[in-house]
Amino acid sequence: MPFLEQALGASLCNFDKDGGEVLGAVKDYFVSPAFKKNAPIADLGNP
């Protein structure tokens, strides 16, 4: 992921999981302290 961090100019967390496929990693991420502390916020704009 160094190329992506460099392109974005930001540090990224890696939550991949060997043998867990996408859903295994996603489930672990949603219950992690990292998600609870830094959950993304939807910006729906001003209607």
Phi and psi in degrees as GROMACS dihedral restraints (atoms count N, CA, C in turn):
[ dihedral_restraints ]
;  ai    aj    ak    al  type     phi  dphi    fc
    3     4     5     6     1   -56.1    20    10
    4     5     6     7     1   -35.9    20    10
    6     7     8     9     1   -64.9    20    10
    7     8     9    10     1   -36.8    20    10
    9    10    11    12     1   -71.8    20    10
   10    11    12    13     1   -41.5    20    10
   12    13    14    15     1   -60.4    20    10
   13    14    15    16     1   -41.1    20    10
   15    16    17    18     1   -66.1    20    10
   16    17    18    19     1   -42.7    20    10
   18    19    20    21     1   -65.8    20    10
   19    20    21    22     1   -36.0    20    10
   21    22    23    24     1   -86.7    20    10
   22    23    24    25     1   -20.5    20    10
   24    25    26    27     1    68.3    20    10
   25    26    27    28     1    33.7    20    10
   27    28    29    30     1  -146.3    20    10
   28    29    30    31     1   155.4    20    10
   30    31    32    33     1   -83.3    20    10
   31    32    33    34     1   142.4    20    10
   33    34    35    36     1  -121.3    20    10
   34    35    36    37     1   148.2    20    10
   36    37    38    39     1   -94.1    20    10
   37    38    39    40     1   144.1    20    10
   39    40    41    42     1  -110.2    20    10
   40    41    42    43     1   110.4    20    10
   42    43    44    45     1  -108.9    20    10
   43    44    45    46     1    21.6    20    10
   45    46    47    48     1   -66.8    20    10
   46    47    48    49     1   159.7    20    10
   48    49    50    51     1  -139.6    20    10
   49    50    51    52     1   120.6    20    10
   51    52    53    54     1   -59.9    20    10
   52    53    54    55     1   125.4    20    10
   54    55    56    57     1    73.8    20    10
   55    56    57    58     1     1.1    20    10
   57    58    59    60     1   -92.1    20    10
   58    59    60    61     1    -7.7    20    10
   60    61    62    63     1    52.8    20    10
   61    62    63    64     1  -170.1    20    10
   63    64    65    66     1   -68.2    20    10
   64    65    66    67     1   -46.4    20    10
   66    67    68    69     1   -66.0    20    10
   67    68    69    70     1   -34.6    20    10
   69    70    71    72     1   -63.7    20    10
   70    71    72    73     1   -43.7    20    10
   72    73    74    75     1   -68.3    20    10
   73    74    75    76     1   -40.1    20    10
   75    76    77    78     1   -64.1    20    10
   76    77    78    79     1   -45.6    20    10
   78    79    80    81     1   -61.3    20    10
   79    80    81    82     1   -43.3    20    10
   81    82    83    84     1   -64.2    20    10
   82    83    84    85     1   -39.0    20    10
   84    85    86    87     1   -65.4    20    10
   85    86    87    88     1   -42.7    20    10
   87    88    89    90     1   -65.8    20    10
   88    89    90    91     1   -22.7    20    10
   90    91    92    93     1  -102.5    20    10
   91    92    93    94     1     3.5    20    10
   93    94    95    96     1   -80.2    20    10
   94    95    96    97     1   154.3    20    10
   96    97    98    99     1   -60.5    20    10
   97    98    99   100     1   -30.6    20    10
   99   100   101   102     1   -62.6    20    10
  100   101   102   103     1   -41.2    20    10
  102   103   104   105     1   -69.8    20    10
  103   104   105   106     1   -42.8    20    10
  105   106   107   108     1   -62.9    20    10
  106   107   108   109     1   -34.9    20    10
  108   109   110   111     1   -80.8    20    10
  109   110   111   112     1   -33.8    20    10
  111   112   113   114     1  -128.3    20    10
  112   113   114   115     1    41.1    20    10
  114   115   116   117     1   -61.3    20    10
  115   116   117   118     1   137.7    20    10
  117   118   119   120     1   -65.9    20    10
  118   119   120   121     1   148.4    20    10
  120   121   122   123     1  -114.3    20    10
  121   122   123   124     1   128.2    20    10
  123   124   125   126     1   -73.5    20    10
  124   125   126   127     1   131.5    20    10
  126   127   128   129     1  -103.3    20    10
  127   128   129   130     1   100.4    20    10
  129   130   131   132     1   -89.7    20    10
  130   131   132   133     1    -0.9    20    10
  132   133   134   135     1    74.9    20    10
  133   134   135   136     1  -171.6    20    10
  135   136   137   138     1  -106.9    20    10
  136   137   138   139     1   109.5    20    10
